[in-house]
Amino acid sequence: MAPCWRLGACSLLTALWLLHCCSCGWSETTRTNGVAKGETKEQELMSHERVKRGWVWNQFFVVEEYTGTEPLYVGKIHTDSDEGEGNIKYTISGEGAGTIFIIDELTGDIHATERLDREEQSYYTLRAQARDRLTNHLLESESEFVIKVQDINDSEPKFLEGPYIGSVGELSQIGTSVMKVTASDADDPTYGSSARVVYSVLDGERFFTVDRQTGLIRTAVADLDREKQDRYELVVKATDMAGQMGGLSGSTTVTIVITDVNDNPPRFPQKMYQFSMSEGAAVGTPVGRVIATDADMGENTDMSYLIKDEEGGELFKVTTDSDTQEAIITIKKALDFESKRTHNVVVEAVNKHVDPRFSELGSFRDQTIVRVSVNDIDEPPVFHPAEGTILEVQEDARLGALVGTVTAKDPDMENAPVRYSIDRSTDQEQIFHIDPVSGAITLGNILDRETAGWHNITVMAVEADNVSQISHSSVSIRILDVNDNPPELATPYEATICEDAKPGQLIHSISVVDRDEPQLGHRYYFTLAPEASNNRHFTLWDVKDNTAGIRTQRSGFNRHEQNVYLLPILVVDSGPPALSSTGTLTIHVCGCDPEGTIQSCNATAYAISTSLSPGALIALLVCMLILIVLVLLILTLKRHRKGQSMSEDEEDMRDNVIKYNDEGGGEQDTQAYDMSTLRNLFDFPEAKSGSSESGPDLRTLPQWIQGRMSGDGGAADFSLFKGYIRKKVEQTDGDLSVPPYDSFQTYAFEGNSSPALSLSSIHTLSTTSEQDFSYLSDWGPRFRQLAGYYAPGHPEEDGS
């Protein structure tokens, strides 16, 4: 191939040399290199003058990938001032100068010393200089030239984005675009056909084609079926040189995924499924699951199920499990073995997302039969009617009267005995009884429709042979009304009239209430009571619509003479039997203005009947009793207060109660206490020998004791006083919750030489007091602590 290239290069160089010579013939006065870079304006003007010619050379080319052993000749630079005497020295500088490219200094021949690659660098820019060999001065201005690397087909096409993955829907038409592949060639697209690429399919051309120029892949067949093959591997080749012989090529792998479309209907694997279910199963119990398969995938497999036959739709319901796409068949209505033992249910599966493009393929639905066998179980008795019974009985029915009969049968066996009873939680008063064999309900208590118009009881039925089988039924008993309540005025009526009322004036309308509810409705009759038959003031007008009106019979009412009239009214119902009651209408006479507006009314009542009502008598008696009770209470309080004051005077024998923590003012304090009284107080149980003749000082004793001593000739009897103190101490010892009622506190005189600084009883332990405190131990447990301080000679008391 190298000789061919050399021949083409020589031809090209010859053509270029001829073109250059022609240009030199008509432009002798113009320098071939034009105006050099950096020349001044004057030099530019001088260049249009006739001067000697400058650089002479042709376009330089060098072929890439040269593999020869000798340097490759590129071209020659020459100046027209070179006369061949060897006085000019040629040099080059720039890209690759001295390394890739070398120049002969004498001839200006340029050679390439290295192997070049156009894909790495397509041209080189260099500068040429012509110098005087002796002086090294530039003879010509430096000129720039380019050496282009000539391309050869040395790069194969490459698929830079491969491998490729594309997709196309199944059953697509022929020529449907799948994807586009592109190959790149590094050769020069402007030179020859080295970079012209064409495409072809190496493997898979039966199913897909590729456009030679664009690389667009299309389907070649119309029966691509994902269910048979869901992907295809293609090998696409790209060849340069427009596919001519000797061109280079590259290939890539293209994976084409076949996407799913809804072209397959659902199909049941079986045409019949069998299940069994107990007749006692509750509503909503699952019977079983069936599933229809679909060869498609994704949402194309979504389906719904429905029951096609009417009978199956009444007893069963079908739903779709969204996760497994199964049909769940459940009980919609209770099954009955005795009614029907086998049910055949037609279940249909239908695709949710049907593609109309494939409707010609057939119906996208399928059916199967689900056979459900009902198993018999022992069931409780069944009441007839099953929804409950309504019975009626007269309000005045006698005890034991028949109300009605309930019936229940064993569904599993004909004529099987059944026993009845009443759930007493629904009939706690035992108003009704039931015969356990026949189911007859009788009356067990008196009825009152006005108290309860309906009675709702629950009747239970059990099998005589199996008491665990029990059923319940509600029985509603309506009490039919009889006329046993008299009619009454709707409210305690009151009416008012003006003093100047005219005769025949309607002053009030009355109505009636009746607790009874006769089937034909109420009809009431109104009249004045017999005691008001001679009434000359008012008349009663029966309106005939169960109401009545009161009218004045005269004029000239005077409220100062009589301001209240009580009018008794007799009301009779239509029965049977006819009942009546009497109500009183209170009519107030009031003063009115000329327009008839009431101004004032008095409260003095005058009854048309001369007798006093029982209510008034009861009110008078109650007032009299209250007055008597108040008088008795006042007298009792006065007597109680008088007796209390006398008791206090008789029993007030106490001395002053002194607190334990009051120490007094000491021995020098003679204002607070009479010290002689305190000293002599401890000597009252017995008389001292030294004073037996004269006796105690009467001034230091209470007056009642002084009186007794003076009456007995000076001999005081302290036994009474001592007994009183002992009695009080015993009472105090018996009551542990309160302190003693009487308490004597004394501060003994300790003598002239007493070292005590205080009258506190704490310091008396170390004194030589002449007083004897042994009697403190006889005062009970409250004084035991104090006795321990003042009587240390009794160790048993200290220990206690």
C-alpha positions in Angstrom: 0.0 0.0 0.0 3.0 2.4 0.6 4.0 2.6 -3.2 0.4 3.6 -4.1 0.5 6.2 -1.5 3.8 7.5 -2.8 2.5 7.7 -6.3 -0.6 9.7 -5.2 1.6 12.0 -3.1 3.9 12.8 -6.0 1.0 13.5 -8.3 -0.4 15.9 -5.8 2.9 17.7 -5.3 3.3 18.1 -9.1 -0.2 19.7 -9.4 0.6 22.1 -6.6 3.9 23.0 -8.1 2.2 23.9 -11.4 -0.3 26.1 -9.6 2.5 27.9 -7.8 4.4 28.6 -11.0 1.3 30.1 -12.6 0.8 32.3 -9.6 4.4 33.5 -9.8 4.1 34.4 -13.5 1.3 37.0 -13.0 2.5 38.3 -9.6 6.2 39.0 -10.1 5.9 42.3 -8.4 4.2 40.8 -5.3 6.1 38.9 -2.5 4.7 35.5 -2.0 4.5 35.6 1.7 2.6 38.9 1.9 3.3 41.2 4.8 5.2 39.6 7.6 3.9 39.9 11.1 5.4 42.9 12.9 6.2 44.9 9.8 5.7 48.7 9.9 3.3 50.7 7.8 6.2 51.9 5.6 7.3 48.4 4.9 3.7 47.6 4.0 3.7 50.5 1.5 7.1 49.5 0.1 5.9 45.9 -0.5 3.7 47.2 -3.3 6.9 48.4 -5.0 9.0 46.3 -7.2 11.4 44.3 -5.1 13.2 41.1 -5.4 11.1 38.0 -4.8 11.1 36.2 -1.4 10.2 32.7 -0.1 9.2 30.1 -2.5 7.6 26.7 -1.3 4.5 24.6 -1.8 1.9 23.2 0.6 3.5 20.6 2.8 1.9 17.2 3.5 3.1 14.2 5.4 1.4 10.9 5.5 0.5 9.4 8.9 1.7 6.1 10.2 4.9 6.0 8.0 6.8 2.8 8.8 9.9 3.2 6.6 13.4 3.1 8.0 14.6 6.3 6.3 13.3 9.8 7.2 10.3 10.8 5.2 10.7 13.6 2.8 8.2 16.4 3.5 9.1 19.2 1.2 11.6 22.0 0.4 11.8 25.7 1.4 13.6 28.1 -0.8 14.2 31.8 -1.3 14.6 33.3 -4.7 17.7 35.1 -3.5 19.5 31.8 -3.2 21.8 31.5 -6.3 23.2 28.1 -5.2 26.5 29.4 -4.0 25.9 28.0 -0.5 25.9 31.4 1.2 22.4 30.9 2.7 21.7 28.9 5.8 18.1 27.5 6.2 16.6 26.9 9.7 13.1 26.1 11.1 11.5 26.6 14.5 8.1 25.7 16.0 6.1 22.5 16.7 8.4 19.5 16.3 11.3 21.5 14.9 14.6 19.6 15.4 12.8 16.5 16.8 10.0 15.4 14.5 11.1 17.6 11.6 14.7 18.3 10.4 15.9 20.6 7.6 19.0 20.5 5.4 20.7 23.9 6.0 22.1 24.1 2.4 19.1 22.8 0.4 16.1 23.6 2.7 14.8 20.0 2.4 12.5 19.0 5.3 12.2 15.4 6.5 10.0 13.7 9.1 12.0 11.5 11.5 9.1 10.0 13.6 5.8 8.1 12.9 2.9 10.6 13.0 -0.7 10.0 14.0 -3.4 12.3 12.6 -5.8 11.3 15.3 -3.4 12.7 17.9 -2.4 15.9 16.0 -3.6 16.7 12.5 -1.1 19.6 11.6 2.0 21.3 12.8 2.8 25.0 12.6 6.5 26.0 12.0 8.5 29.1 11.1 11.3 29.3 8.4 14.4 31.5 8.5 17.0 32.3 5.8 20.3 33.7 7.2 23.6 34.7 5.8 26.0 31.9 6.6 28.8 34.2 7.4 27.1 37.0 9.3 24.1 35.0 10.5 21.9 37.9 9.5 18.3 37.3 8.3 18.1 37.6 4.6 14.3 37.2 4.6 11.7 37.9 7.1 10.7 34.9 9.2 7.7 33.1 7.6 5.2 30.7 9.1 4.1 27.5 7.3 2.0 24.5 8.1 2.7 20.8 7.7 -0.6 18.8 7.5 -0.7 15.1 8.5 -2.5 13.3 5.7 -5.1 10.8 7.0 -5.2 7.1 6.3 -7.9 4.6 7.3 -6.3 3.4 10.5 -9.2 3.8 13.0 -12.2 1.4 13.2 -15.7 2.6 14.1 -16.5 2.4 17.8 -19.9 2.3 19.7 -19.1 4.6 22.6 -22.5 4.2 24.3 -22.7 0.4 24.1 -23.9 -2.1 25.1 -27.4 -1.0 24.4 -30.7 -2.0 26.0 -34.0 -1.2 24.4 -37.6 -2.4 24.6 -40.6 -2.9 22.3 -44.1 -4.1 23.0 -45.1 -7.6 22.0 -47.2 -8.1 18.9 -45.8 -4.8 17.5 -46.2 -4.2 13.8 -43.4 -4.7 11.3 -41.1 -1.6 11.2 -41.8 -0.4 14.7 -38.9 1.7 15.9 -37.0 0.1 18.8 -33.9 2.3 19.3 -31.0 3.9 17.6 -27.3 3.0 17.8 -24.4 5.3 16.8 -20.7 4.4 16.1 -17.9 7.0 15.9 -14.8 6.9 13.6 -11.7 8.9 14.6 -10.5 9.2 10.9 -10.8 12.5 9.0 -14.4 12.8 7.8 -13.3 15.5 5.2 -10.8 13.3 3.5 -11.9 10.2 1.6 -14.3 7.7 3.0 -12.4 6.7 6.0 -15.0 8.1 8.4 -18.1 7.0 6.4 -19.9 4.4 8.6 -22.6 2.0 7.6 -24.5 -0.4 9.9 -25.7 -4.0 9.6 -27.0 -6.8 11.8 -24.8 -9.8 12.4 -27.0 -11.8 14.7 -30.8 -11.5 15.1 -31.5 -10.2 11.6 -34.6 -12.6 11.5 -36.4 -10.5 14.1 -34.9 -7.0 13.7 -33.3 -4.8 11.1 -31.0 -1.7 11.3 -30.9 1.2 8.9 -27.5 1.3 7.1 -27.1 5.0 7.3 -28.8 6.1 10.6 -28.4 3.0 12.8 -32.2 2.9 13.7 -33.3 -0.6 14.8 -36.8 -1.7 13.7 -38.9 -4.8 14.1 -38.8 -7.3 11.3 -41.7 -9.5 12.3 -45.1 -8.9 13.8 -45.5 -12.0 16.0 -43.1 -11.1 18.9 -44.6 -12.9 21.9 -43.3 -12.0 25.3 -44.8 -15.2 26.7 -42.6 -17.2 24.3 -39.4 -15.1 24.5 -39.1 -12.0 26.5 -35.7 -10.7 25.2 -33.5 -10.8 22.2 -29.7 -10.3 21.9 -28.6 -8.5 18.6 -25.1 -7.9 17.3 -24.9 -4.7 15.3 -21.7 -4.0 13.1 -20.5 -0.6 12.0 -18.1 -0.5 8.9 -16.2 2.5 7.6 -15.1 3.2 4.0 -18.9 3.2 3.3 -18.8 -0.6 3.6 -16.3 -1.1 0.8 -13.8 -3.8 0.8 -10.9 -3.1 3.0 -12.9 -0.9 5.4 -12.5 -1.3 9.2 -15.5 -2.3 11.4 -16.6 -2.5 15.0 -19.6 -4.2 16.7 -21.8 -3.9 19.8 -24.4 -5.9 21.6 -28.0 -4.7 21.7 -30.5 -6.3 24.2 -34.1 -5.8 23.3 -36.7 -6.5 26.0 -40.2 -7.4 24.9 -42.7 -5.6 27.1 -46.0 -7.1 28.0 -49.4 -6.2 26.7 -52.8 -7.6 27.8 -53.1 -10.3 25.1 -53.9 -13.2 27.3 -57.3 -13.8 29.1 -57.5 -15.3 32.6 -58.0 -19.0 32.8 -59.1 -21.3 35.6 -56.9 -24.4 35.9 -60.0 -26.4 36.8 -63.5 -26.3 35.6 -64.9 -27.3 39.0 -63.9 -26.8 42.6 -65.5 -28.6 45.6 -65.8 -27.3 49.1 -67.8 -28.3 52.2 -69.3 -26.1 54.9 -71.3 -26.7 58.1 -74.8 -25.3 58.1 -74.1 -23.6 61.4 -71.3 -21.5 59.9 -71.7 -17.8 60.6 -72.3 -15.2 57.9 -69.0 -14.0 56.5 -67.2 -17.3 57.1 -64.8 -18.1 54.1 -65.8 -21.2 52.1 -62.7 -21.4 50.0 -60.3 -19.8 47.5 -60.0 -20.2 43.8 -57.6 -18.5 41.4 -57.5 -17.9 37.6 -54.1 -17.7 36.0 -53.0 -15.1 33.5 -49.8 -15.4 31.3 -49.4 -11.7 31.3 -47.6 -9.7 33.9 -47.9 -6.6 36.0 -51.3 -4.8 36.0 -52.3 -6.9 33.0 -52.9 -9.8 35.4 -55.3 -7.8 37.6 -58.7 -9.3 37.6 -62.0 -9.3 39.4 -64.4 -12.1 40.3 -68.1 -12.2 40.3 -70.9 -14.8 40.8 -73.0 -15.3 37.7 -75.9 -17.4 38.9 -78.7 -15.7 40.9 -79.1 -18.5 43.5 -75.4 -18.5 44.3 -75.5 -14.7 44.6 -78.1 -14.9 47.3 -76.2 -17.3 49.5 -72.5 -16.5 48.7 -70.3 -13.5 48.1 -67.0 -13.4 46.2 -64.2 -10.9 46.8 -60.7 -10.5 45.3 -57.5 -10.7 47.3 -55.5 -7.8 45.9 -52.2 -9.4 46.9 -52.7 -12.9 45.5 -55.4 -12.2 42.9 -57.4 -15.0 44.4 -61.2 -15.2 44.6 -62.4 -15.6 48.2 -65.9 -17.1 48.5 -67.7 -16.4 51.8 -71.2 -17.1 53.2 -73.7 -14.3 52.6 -76.7 -16.0 54.0 -77.0 -18.8 56.6 -77.0 -22.3 55.0 -79.6 -24.8 55.8 -79.0 -28.5 55.3 -82.6 -29.4 55.5 -83.5 -26.9 52.7 -80.7 -27.7 50.3 -77.6 -29.9 50.7 -75.5 -28.9 47.7 -75.0 -25.5 46.0 -73.3 -25.0 42.6 -71.9 -21.5 42.3 -70.7 -20.1 38.9 -67.6 -17.9 39.4 -66.3 -15.7 36.6 -62.9 -14.1 36.3 -62.6 -10.9 34.3 -59.5 -8.8 33.4 -59.6 -5.3 34.8 -57.5 -3.6 32.1 -58.6 -4.9 28.6 -56.7 -3.6 25.6 -59.2 -3.0 22.7 -56.4 -3.6 20.2 -56.6 -7.3 21.0 -60.3 -7.7 21.3 -60.3 -9.9 18.2 -58.3 -12.5 20.2 -61.4 -13.4 22.1 -63.2 -12.8 25.4 -60.9 -11.8 28.3 -62.9 -13.8 30.9 -63.3 -17.3 32.1 -65.8 -19.3 34.3 -65.6 -22.2 36.7 -68.1 -24.0 39.0 -67.7 -24.0 42.8 -69.7 -26.8 44.4 -70.4 -26.3 48.1 -71.7 -29.3 50.1 -73.6 -28.4 53.3 -72.9 -30.6 56.4 -75.7 -31.3 58.8 -75.4 -30.3 62.5 -77.6 -30.6 65.5 -79.5 -27.2 65.5 -81.6 -25.7 68.3 -85.4 -25.4 67.9 -86.6 -22.8 65.4 -89.5 -20.5 66.4 -92.3 -19.8 64.0 -92.4 -16.9 63.1 -88.6 -16.5 63.5 -88.7 -12.7 63.8 -90.9 -12.8 66.9 -94.5 -12.9 68.0 -97.0 -10.1 68.9 -99.8 -11.0 71.2 -102.7 -8.9 72.7 -104.6 -9.2 75.9 -107.4 -7.1 77.6 -106.4 -4.9 80.5 -109.0 -6.4 82.7 -108.2 -10.0 81.9 -108.4 -12.3 84.9 -105.5 -14.3 86.4 -104.7 -17.4 84.4 -106.3 -16.1 81.2 -104.7 -17.3 78.0 -102.6 -14.6 76.3 -101.3 -16.6 73.3 -99.2 -19.5 72.2 -95.7 -19.7 70.8 -94.4 -22.6 68.6 -90.9 -23.9 68.0 -89.8 -27.1 66.1 -86.6 -29.1 65.9 -85.3 -28.6 62.4 -83.3 -31.9 62.5 -86.1 -34.2 63.5 -89.8 -34.0 63.0 -92.1 -34.2 66.0 -89.1 -34.0 68.4 -90.3 -32.8 71.9 -89.5 -29.2 72.7 -89.7 -27.5 76.2 -90.6 -23.8 76.7 -89.7 -21.3 79.4 -89.6 -17.5 80.0 -86.4 -15.7 80.6 -87.2 -14.1 84.0 -84.7 -11.3 83.5 -87.2 -10.0 81.0 -90.2 -10.6 83.3 -89.0 -10.1 86.9 -92.5 -9.4 88.2 -93.6 -12.7 86.8 -96.6 -11.2 85.1 -96.8 -14.1 82.6 -96.4 -17.9 82.8 -95.8 -20.4 80.0 -96.7 -24.0 79.7 -93.4 -25.9 79.2 -95.0 -28.4 76.8 -97.6 -26.5 74.7 -96.0 -23.0 74.8 -99.2 -21.4 76.0 -98.6 -18.0 77.7 -101.1 -17.2 80.5 -101.6 -14.2 82.8 -99.9 -14.5 86.2 -100.5 -11.0 87.6 -103.0 -8.1 87.3 -102.4 -5.8 84.3 -102.6 -2.0 84.1 -102.3 -0.5 80.7 -101.8 3.0 82.1 -98.6 1.7 83.9 -97.2 -0.4 81.0 -99.0 -0.6 77.7 -96.5 -3.2 76.3 -94.6 -6.1 77.8 -91.6 -7.5 76.0 -90.5 -10.9 77.2 -88.1 -13.5 75.9 -89.3 -17.1 75.5 -86.7 -19.9 75.4 -87.1 -23.3 73.7 -84.8 -26.3 74.3 -84.7 -29.8 72.9 -86.1 -32.3 75.4 -83.3 -34.7 74.6 -80.4 -32.1 74.4 -80.8 -29.1 76.7 -77.6 -27.5 75.3 -79.6 -26.7 72.1 -81.5 -23.6 73.1 -83.0 -20.8 71.1 -84.7 -17.5 72.0 -87.6 -15.6 70.6 -89.0 -12.2 71.6 -92.7 -12.0 72.4 -94.3 -8.5 72.5 -97.6 -8.4 74.4 -99.9 -5.4 73.9 -102.3 -4.5 76.7 -105.7 -3.5 75.2 -107.3 -0.7 77.0 -110.6 -0.7 79.0 -112.3 2.3 80.4 -111.1 2.3 84.0 -110.0 5.9 84.5 -112.4 8.8 84.7 -111.7 12.0 82.7 -110.2 14.9 84.5 -109.8 18.6 83.8 -106.5 19.2 82.0 -105.1 21.6 84.6 -106.4 23.3 87.8 -108.2 25.9 85.8 -108.5 29.5 86.9 -110.4 32.3 85.0 -111.0 36.0 85.4 -113.9 38.3 84.5 -114.3 42.0 84.7 -116.8 43.6 86.9 -118.6 45.0 83.9 -118.9 41.7 82.1 -122.0 41.3 79.8 -124.4 38.4 80.1 -123.6 35.5 77.8 -119.9 36.6 77.5 -117.5 33.6 77.0 -114.9 33.9 79.8 -113.0 30.6 79.5 -112.6 27.3 77.5 -111.8 24.0 79.3 -110.5 20.6 78.0 -110.1 17.2 79.5 -107.4 14.5 79.8 -108.1 10.8 80.1 -105.5 8.1 80.8 -107.5 5.6 78.8 -107.2 5.2 75.1 -110.5 3.7 73.6 -110.2 2.3 70.1 -113.0 4.5 68.9 -111.6 7.7 70.4 -112.7 9.9 73.3 -116.1 11.6 73.7 -116.7 13.7 76.7 -119.9 15.4 78.1 -119.7 18.5 80.3 -122.3 19.8 82.9 -122.4 21.7 86.1 -122.2 19.6 89.3 -125.5 19.2 91.2 -124.4 21.5 94.0 -124.1 24.3 91.4 -127.3 23.6 89.6 -129.0 26.7 91.2 -126.1 28.9 90.1 -127.3 32.2 88.8 -123.9 33.6 87.8 -122.4 31.3 85.1 -123.6 28.8 82.5 -121.7 25.8 80.9 -121.7 25.4 77.2 -120.7 22.0 75.7 -119.0 22.7 72.4 -119.3 19.0 71.4 -115.6 18.7 70.4 -114.5 17.4 73.8 -114.2 21.0 75.1 -116.6 23.3 76.9 -117.0 27.1 77.4 -118.0 29.1 80.5 -120.3 32.1 80.0 -121.6 34.7 82.3 -125.3 34.5 83.1 -125.7 38.0 84.4 -124.0 41.3 84.6 -123.0 43.6 87.4 -120.3 41.7 89.3 -118.8 43.5 92.3 -115.4 42.4 93.5 -115.8 44.2 96.8 -118.9 42.1 97.6 -117.5 38.8 96.2 -114.3 38.6 94.2 -113.9 34.8 93.7 -116.4 32.1 92.5 -115.7 28.4 92.6 -117.6 26.6 89.9 -117.7 22.7 90.1 -117.9 21.0 86.7 -118.9 17.4 86.0 -117.1 15.6 83.1 -118.4 12.2 81.8 -116.7 10.0 79.2 -118.4 7.8 76.7 -117.4 4.5 78.4 -118.3 1.7 78.5 -118.7 1.9 81.4 -119.2 5.7 81.5 -116.9 7.3 84.2 -117.1 10.8 85.5 -115.2 13.3 87.7 -115.7 16.7 89.1 -113.3 19.6 88.8 -113.5 23.1 90.1 -113.0 26.2 88.1 -111.9 29.3 90.1 -113.2 32.5 88.7 -111.7 35.8 89.9 -113.6 39.1 89.7 -111.2 41.9 88.8 -111.4 45.6 88.2 -110.7 46.4 84.5 -110.1 49.6 82.5 -112.5 50.6 79.7 -110.5 48.5 77.2 -111.0 45.4 79.3 -107.5 45.2 80.7 -107.3 43.8 84.3 -106.1 46.3 86.9 -106.5 44.5 90.2 -108.1 41.4 91.8 -108.8 40.6 95.5 -108.1 37.2 97.0 -111.2 36.7 99.2 -112.9 33.4 98.1 -116.5 32.6 98.2 -117.6 29.1 97.3 -120.8 28.5 95.5 -121.0 25.4 97.6 -121.6 26.2 101.3 -119.5 23.3 102.6 -115.8 23.8 103.6 -113.4 21.8 101.5 -111.2 19.1 103.2 -108.1 20.9 102.2 -109.0 24.0 104.1 -109.8 22.0 107.2 -106.4 20.3 107.0 -104.6 23.6 106.7 -106.3 25.0 109.7 -105.4 22.0 111.8 -101.8 22.2 110.8 -101.6 25.8 111.8 -103.1 25.1 115.2 -100.6 22.3 115.8 -97.7 24.5 114.9 -98.8 27.1 117.4 -99.2 24.6 120.2 -95.7 23.1 119.6 -94.1 26.6 119.7 -95.7 27.4 123.1 -94.6 24.1 124.6 -91.0 24.7 123.3 -90.9 28.1 125.0 -92.1 26.8 128.3 -89.6 23.9 128.2 -86.7 26.2 127.6 -87.6 28.5 130.5 -87.9 25.6 132.9 -84.6 24.2 131.8 -82.8 27.4 132.3 -84.2 27.9 135.8 -83.2 24.4 136.9 -79.7 24.9 135.6 -79.2 28.1 137.6 -80.4 26.4 140.8 -78.1 23.5 140.2 -75.1 25.7 139.8 -75.8 27.5 143.0 -76.0 24.3 145.0 -73.0 22.6 143.5 -70.6 25.5 143.3 -68.1 24.4 146.0 -65.0 24.7 144.0 -62.0 26.8 144.8 -60.0 28.7 142.1 -58.5 26.4 139.5 -54.8 27.3 139.2 -52.6 26.2 136.3 -49.6 24.0 137.0 -47.2 26.4 135.2 -48.1 29.4 137.4 -45.3 29.9 139.9 -46.6 33.0 141.6 -44.6 35.9 142.8 -42.6 34.3 145.6 -42.8 34.6 149.4 -42.8 38.4 149.3 -45.9 38.5 147.0 -48.7 38.8 149.5 -51.2 40.4 147.1 -51.8 37.5 144.8 -52.5 34.8 147.4 -53.3 34.5 151.2 -50.3 32.4 152.2 -51.8 31.5 155.5 -54.7 29.9 153.7 -52.4 27.9 151.5 -50.4 26.7 154.5 -53.4 25.6 156.5 -55.1 23.9 153.5 -52.9 20.9 153.8 -53.8 20.4 157.5 -57.5 20.0 157.0 -57.6 16.1 157.3 -56.4 16.1 160.9 -55.8 18.7 163.7 -52.3 19.4 164.9 -51.6 18.6 168.6 -50.3 22.1 169.2 -53.5 23.7 168.0 -56.2 21.2 169.2 -57.4 23.5 171.9 -57.9 26.6 169.9 -58.8 25.0 166.5 -57.9 26.4 163.1 -58.3 30.0 162.1 -61.8 30.4 160.9 -60.8 33.3 158.6 -58.8 30.9 156.4 -61.7 28.4 155.8 -64.7 28.7 153.6 -67.8 30.4 155.1 -69.9 27.2 155.1 -67.1 25.5 157.2 -66.8 28.5 159.5 -70.6 28.3 160.1 -70.4 24.6 161.0 -67.4 25.2 163.3 -69.0 28.1 165.1 -72.2 26.1 165.5 -70.4 23.0 166.8 -68.5 24.9 169.4 -65.3 25.4 167.4 -64.8 21.7 166.4 -64.7 21.5 162.6 -65.9 18.4 160.8 -63.6 17.9 157.8 -64.9 14.4 157.0 -67.5 15.9 154.6 -65.0 18.0 152.8 -62.6 15.1 152.6 -65.2 12.9 151.2 -66.2 15.4 148.6 -62.5 15.7 147.5 -62.2 11.9 147.3 -65.4 11.7 145.2 -64.1 14.2 142.7 -60.8 12.5 142.5 -62.5 9.1 141.7 -64.5 10.8 139.0 -61.4 12.3 137.5 -59.6 9.0 137.6 -62.5 7.3 135.8 -62.5 9.8 132.9 -59.2 9.6 131.1 -60.1 12.0 128.3 -60.4 15.3 130.3 -58.5 16.9 133.1 -60.0 17.0 136.6 -62.9 19.3 137.1 -61.5 20.5 140.5 -57.8 20.8 141.1 -56.1 22.2 144.2 -52.7 23.7 143.8 -50.7 24.9 146.9 -47.3 26.4 147.4 -46.1 25.3 150.9 -44.2 27.6 153.2 -40.8 26.1 153.7 -39.6 28.1 156.8 -37.4 31.1 157.5 -34.2 29.3 156.7 -35.3 27.8 153.3 -32.6 28.2 150.7 -35.3 28.0 147.9 -35.0 30.9 145.5 -38.4 30.1 143.9 -41.8 28.7 144.8 -41.4 26.1 142.1 -42.2 22.6 143.2 -39.1 21.3 141.4 -36.8 22.6 144.2 -38.8 21.1 147.0 -37.1 17.8 146.5 -33.9 19.0 148.2 -35.7 20.8 151.1 -36.5 19.8 154.6 -40.2 20.7 154.4 -42.3 19.7 157.3 -45.3 18.9 155.1 -46.4 15.3 154.5 -47.1 14.6 150.8 -47.8 10.9 151.2 -51.5 11.4 150.5 -50.7 12.3 146.9 -50.2 8.6 146.1 -53.9 8.1 147.0 -55.1 10.5 144.4 -54.8 8.1 141.5 -52.6 7.7 138.4 -52.8 11.4 137.4 -50.8 12.4 140.5 -48.4 9.4 140.5 -45.6 11.4 138.9 -46.0 14.2 141.4 -46.2 11.8 144.3 -42.8 10.4 143.1 -41.2 13.8 143.5 -42.6 14.5 147.0 -42.6 11.0 148.5 -39.3 9.4 147.6 -39.6 7.0 150.5 -42.0 4.7 148.5 -39.9 3.0 145.9 -42.9 0.9 144.6 -44.7 4.1 143.6 -41.5 5.5 141.9 -41.2 2.4 139.9 -44.8 2.6 138.8 
